[in-house]
């Protein structure tokens, strides 16, 4: 896959115009807090002082992981395909929250260890029936990783809107994400590893030990795409490819939790300007996510102690993006409302 070139959204003149437009609304300066910075950011992404949210969508990528052979999950691998069935039956949290936010939801089989057959509502982009066990061999080949990223990029081309959120499902994927986090950021493994779907303290220590052994086994790996191929999952690779393609189209990228942010760590290492397009929906309760966000100098919109994944944080944060562009485009100015601002005193 050819990596897209992402250009910064920085534009001094437009930035000044957006700041003036925000500050001229009938409110004290800065009183809408992060909604003001989000409005300015979306304006820079869309290159206008009148930004808009159009046809938002969330892509949920599902895949299995060979690393589950190392006893690193509280749930069996079969839960991955069972949750995909739940998504298709409209029964999961992301289904509820996406409907509430009036957001399109697309479910993608990136590499689930199950034969779904042709199914309405399921996008089949299966690379293989799960990755290999990265404790003993690379999770995927470079070709598989490139194909997964290309599939993610191709799916972005099918969307009509200008906002895309990313979600995932895959038993074992917090182990993959923690390994990627360590390799990209250099943060010690112990600070990257969390409970995932609900591991005990002993389970967390087992997970940490597995990752440390795998890191030692692949000690020479350092390039971002090699890290992704050796430790990642098909869903993580597809998300990384989709992120790069979405930013190339100047879409707003709504980032979910720990696993999605691990994909961003890779993608942003490839194209640092990608971060200009990212809005971070929440800080996950999964151990390590806050440190990921600090590494990226990111400011999440919500802190709800979520650790479900599925893109749920994206769906919950979407109304805040709508509020940000709405106040900028619809709220009265001091002049139009004939309200005195402090400079009139």
N, C-alpha and C positions, 0 to 999 in steps of 0.2 A: 504493500500500500504506500502510495506517495503521501507524505505528511503535508497537510494543508499549511499554507503560510498565513498566520494570523496577524493582523495589523492592530496596533494599539488604538483605543478609542480616544486618546488624548487629542483635544482640540481647544486651544486656549480661548478663541473667540466664542465658540459655542458654549464652553464652560461658563464664561462670564455672562452670557445671555441667559443661560439656565439659572445661574445663581441669582441674577437680577429678577427673573420671573418668579422664582421661589420666594424671594425676600419681599416682593411687592404684593404678596397675598395678605389678606386681612387677618394677620396674626403677628405676634412678636417673633422676631428673627430666631430661627432654630427651634421653635416651640413644637413642631411636628417631628422632631427628633430624626430617627432613622428613615422615616418616610421621605424626608427632604433629600437625604443622600441617595436613596433608591430612585427617586424621581430624576435627580440629576444624572445618575448612572444610566438609567434606561434612555434618557434623552441623548446622552453621548453615544450609546450603542446604536440607537435608531437615527442619529444625526438630525435631531429636530428639537424644537422647544415645545412641541406638542406631542409627546410620546403616547402610545396606545398599546393596550394588550389585545391581541387578536388571536382567536382560536388556539388557546394554550393546550398543550398535550403533555402527558407523562408516558414515558416508555419504561416498562418493567422487563428487565432481562433476567431469565432464569437459566441456571446451569448447575451441574454437579461437579464435585471436586474429589480427585483421587486421594487427597490427604486425609479423608475421613477414615482410611484404613489404619491411621495412627491413633484412633480413639480420641479425637479432639472435639467431638460434638456431643451434646446431651441428647440429640435427636438422631434417629436413623436417616440414612440418605433418602429413603423413600418419601420423606416429608416434602422434599423439593417438588416431585411430580404431583403429590397430593395437593400441595398449595397452588400449583398451576391450575389444577382442576377447580380449586376453590375460587381462583381469580376468574376463570371462565364461567363459573356459576354465579358470579357477582356477589360472593359471600365474604370476601376479605375486607380488612380495614381500608385498603387502598381503593376498593370499589366504592365503599361508602363515602369516603372523603372526596374522591374525584367527582362523584355525582353531585355532592354538596357544593363543590367549587365550580361546577359546570365545565369540567375539564375532560377532554378526550383521553382515554386510557388504552394503551396498546400493550399487549402481552407478547413477549418474544421468547421462543425456545432457542436459546443460544447454545445449549449443550446439555440437556437434561438426560439422565440415564433412564429413559422410558420412551416407549413408542406410543405417541399420542394418535398417530394417524392423522389424516386431514381433519381439521377441526375449525369450525367457524369461530372467529375471534382470536385464534392463535397464529402468530406469524412464525413460520418455521424457518429458522436460520441455523439449525443445529450443525455445529462443526464436528462433533463427536459425542459419544455418550459419556460425557464428563472428561475432565482433565486427568492426567496421570499423577501419581503420588510424588509431589516435589521433595519429599524427604529423601528419595532415592534416585530420582531422575527429573529432568525438566517437566513442568506441568504440561507444556505444549511445545510443539516445534515452532520455529520462527515463521514458517509458512502458515501454520494454523493460527498463530497470533495475528499475522498480517491479514488473513482472510476474515478473522473475527472483527478486527478494526474496520475493514472495508465494508462488512455487512452493516456495522453500526452507522457508518457514514452514509451508506445507501438508504437506510431507513429515514434519516433526517431529510433526505431529498423528497420523501413522500409526504412530508408534513406541510400543511397550508399555513400554519400560524407563525407567530414570531416569538413565542415562549415555549421552551421545552424543559421538562423536569425529568430526572432520571431515578429509577428505582431498580431493585434487584431482589432475587430470591435464589438461595443456593446453600444447602447445608454444607458447612465447612468454609464458607467464604470469609468469615471474620479471621480465620487463620491465614488465608491467602492475603487479605488486606493488611494484617499486622506485619507479615513478612515484607510486603511491598513498602509499607510505611517505614519500617526500620531501614531498608536498603536505600530508599530515596532520601530520608531525612537524617539518618544517623542516630536517631533517638534509640536508646537501649531497648532491647526486645521486651524486657520486663515492663516497661512503660507503654508498650504498644499493645500488649495482650490483655483481653478482657473476657468477660463471661460468655459473650456471644448469646446463644439461645438459652443460657441458664446453667453454665457449668458451676460446679462446686469449686471451693478453693483448691482442692487436689486436682480437679480437672483443669483449672487454669494453669497450674504448675506443669501438668502434663503437656498442655498446649504450648507453653513457653519452651519447654525442653525440646519438643518436636521442631519448633521453629529454629531454635538455636542450632540444633543438629543440621537442619536443612541449610541454614545460612553458612555453616562451616563447610558443608558438602559442596556448595556452589560459591565458594569464597571469591572466585575470580570474576564473578558477574558484577558489572557496575553500570553499563549503559542502560538508559531507561527502557528501551524496548526489550533488551535481554532480561531485565528484572521482571518485566511484565510477562514474558514468555515462560520464564523459569518458575515464578511463584504465583502467577495470577490465575484467573479463571476466564472461561470464554465470555461470561457476562461482563467481567471487569474490562476485558479487552474491547468488547463491543461498545461499552459505555465510553471508553477513552476515544475510540474512533468517532463515535457519535458527537462527543463534545467538540472535537476539533472541527468537524463538518458544520456543526451548528454555529460556532463562532465565525467560521468563514462566511456563513450566510448572514452574519450580524444579528443572530437571534439572542434573546436573553436566555441564559442557562441557569436553571434553578437546581441547586445542588442539595442532595439529601444527606444521608448520614455517613457512617464510617466506611462502608464498602465503596459507595459512590465517590467519596472523597479520596479514597486510595487510587481510583482510576484517574481522578483529577491530578493527583500528585505526579503521575506518569505523564499525562497529557501536557501539564503545565511545564514540566521539565523539557519537553519537546518544543513547546511554543509558549514562552512565558506570558505573552500578551493575552493569552486565553483568559487569564484571571480578570481582565477588564470586563468580560462578558458574564461573569459568574456572580450570582446572588445566592448566599448561603442561607438555606431555609431555617436551620436549627442547629443546636449543639446536641449531639446524641449523648445518651447516658452510657454508651459503650466506652469502656476505658480506652483512652488514646485519642478519641475524636477531638477533644478540646485541644490537645497538643498538635494534632494535624492542623486545626484551624489557626492556632497561634503561629505555626510554621509558615502558613500561607498569609499571615496578617489579615485574616478574614474576620468579619463581624457578623455572626449569625443573627437572624431576625427573632428566633424563638428559643426559649429554653424550657422545654416541657418534659425533660427526662425520658424522651422517646428512645427506644432501641429496637424497633420492629423492622426497620427497612421498608421495602416495597415501594418507596417513594412517598410514604405517608407524610413526612415533613414537608415535601414539596406541595402536596395538595393543601395542607393546612396553612402554608405561608402564601399561597397564591392570592387570596383576597387582599393581603397587605400590598402586593405589587399593584393590584387593581386600584387600591386606595391611593397609592403614591402617584400614579399617573392621573387619576381622577381629580385629586386636589389641584394638581398643576394646571390641568386643562379647564376645570369647571369652577374653581373657587374664585370669588370676587377679588379684584385688586382694591387697594386703598382708593384709587381714583374712581373706579366704577361704582364702588359702594359709598362713595363720599364719606369715607372714614379717615380721620386724621391719623397719620402715623407719627412716630416719635420725632421725626424731623420737622414736623409742623409746629411743635411746641415752642 
